[in-house]
Amino acid sequence: MIKSFVSKHASAGNLLSVTLAAAGFMFLAAQPADAQSGRPDSRAMSCAQVQSMVNQRGAVVLSTGRNTFDRYVANRSYCQHGEVARNDYVPSKDSRRCFVRRCVDPQSLLFFD
């Protein structure tokens, strides 16, 4: 497919632009999917930045590891009906335990004997 496109548009002036376009496409296709998600990564921010983002937005989904993420909230009003805000910690650039809150079902907090 690319070969036929190049042969149709391969005049002296177009060859360079076709080559550059193909190289650009291949570069973008090789980028990791995580970079395309647009999800903020707590590990790339200071703890103060993480807490500020959560407080300003009210609720935000943060990456907390290579394959882990969760939704963190400023307070209980950002939780679903019946959920509660529970204290939690996420890794940040300057702290292994940056204080945040996340919504949980209170039934999951009960321990049965």
C-alpha positions as CSV (number, residue, x, y, z in Angstrom):
1,M,0.0,0.0,0.0
2,I,2.7,2.5,0.9
3,K,4.8,1.3,-2.0
4,S,2.0,2.1,-4.5
5,F,1.4,5.5,-2.8
6,V,5.0,6.4,-3.1
7,S,5.3,5.3,-6.7
8,K,2.2,7.4,-7.7
9,H,3.5,10.5,-5.8
10,A,7.3,10.1,-6.2
11,S,8.2,13.1,-8.2
12,A,11.5,14.8,-7.2
13,G,9.8,17.4,-5.0
14,N,7.3,15.0,-3.4
15,L,9.7,12.2,-2.5
16,L,11.1,14.0,0.5
17,S,7.7,15.0,1.9
18,V,6.4,11.4,1.4
19,T,9.4,10.0,3.2
20,L,9.1,12.5,6.1
21,A,5.4,11.8,6.4
22,A,6.0,8.0,6.5
23,A,8.7,8.4,9.1
24,G,6.5,10.6,11.3
25,F,3.7,8.1,11.1
26,M,6.0,5.3,12.1
27,F,7.4,7.4,15.0
28,L,3.9,8.1,16.4
29,A,2.7,4.5,16.0
30,A,5.7,3.3,18.1
31,Q,4.9,5.5,21.1
32,P,3.7,3.7,24.2
33,A,-0.1,3.7,24.8
34,D,0.3,5.0,28.4
35,A,1.6,8.3,27.0
36,Q,-1.6,8.7,24.9
37,S,-4.0,8.1,27.8
38,G,-3.7,11.6,29.1
39,R,-4.2,10.4,32.6
40,P,-2.1,12.3,35.2
41,D,0.6,10.2,36.9
42,S,1.0,10.8,40.6
43,R,4.6,9.6,40.4
44,A,5.5,12.5,38.1
45,M,4.1,15.2,40.5
46,S,5.0,16.4,43.9
47,C,2.6,15.5,46.7
48,A,1.4,19.1,46.9
49,Q,0.6,19.1,43.2
50,V,-1.3,15.8,43.5
51,Q,-3.4,17.1,46.4
52,S,-3.9,20.5,44.7
53,M,-5.2,18.8,41.5
54,V,-7.6,16.6,43.4
55,N,-8.9,19.6,45.5
56,Q,-9.3,21.8,42.4
57,R,-11.1,19.3,40.2
58,G,-13.0,17.6,43.0
59,A,-12.3,14.1,41.6
60,V,-9.5,12.9,39.3
61,V,-8.3,9.5,37.9
62,L,-4.6,9.2,38.6
63,S,-2.1,6.6,37.4
64,T,-0.2,5.4,40.5
65,G,2.0,2.8,38.8
66,R,2.7,1.3,35.4
67,N,-0.6,-0.6,35.2
68,T,-2.5,0.9,38.2
69,F,-4.9,3.8,38.6
70,D,-7.8,4.8,40.7
71,R,-10.2,7.7,41.2
72,Y,-9.4,10.1,44.0
73,V,-11.7,12.7,45.5
74,A,-11.6,15.9,47.5
75,N,-14.4,14.9,49.8
76,R,-17.4,12.5,50.1
77,S,-19.6,14.7,48.0
78,Y,-17.8,13.3,44.9
79,C,-18.6,9.7,45.9
80,Q,-21.6,7.7,44.6
81,H,-24.7,7.3,46.7
82,G,-23.9,4.9,49.5
83,E,-20.1,5.2,49.2
84,V,-17.8,6.9,51.8
85,A,-14.5,8.7,51.3
86,R,-11.6,6.7,52.8
87,N,-8.1,8.0,53.5
88,D,-5.5,6.5,51.2
89,Y,-2.0,7.2,50.0
90,V,-0.4,7.3,46.5
91,P,3.3,7.5,45.5
92,S,4.4,10.9,44.3
93,K,7.7,12.3,43.1
94,D,8.7,13.5,46.6
95,S,6.9,11.0,48.8
96,R,6.1,7.3,48.9
97,R,2.9,8.1,50.9
98,C,1.0,11.1,49.7
99,F,-2.3,11.5,51.5
100,V,-5.5,11.4,49.3
101,R,-9.0,10.1,49.6
102,R,-10.9,7.6,47.4
103,C,-14.5,6.4,47.4
104,V,-15.3,2.9,48.8
105,D,-18.4,0.8,49.6
106,P,-18.7,0.8,53.4
107,Q,-19.7,-2.9,53.2
108,S,-16.2,-3.7,51.9
109,L,-14.7,-2.3,55.1
110,L,-16.5,-4.8,57.4
111,F,-14.6,-7.8,58.6
112,F,-16.5,-11.0,59.2
113,D,-15.2,-13.7,61.7
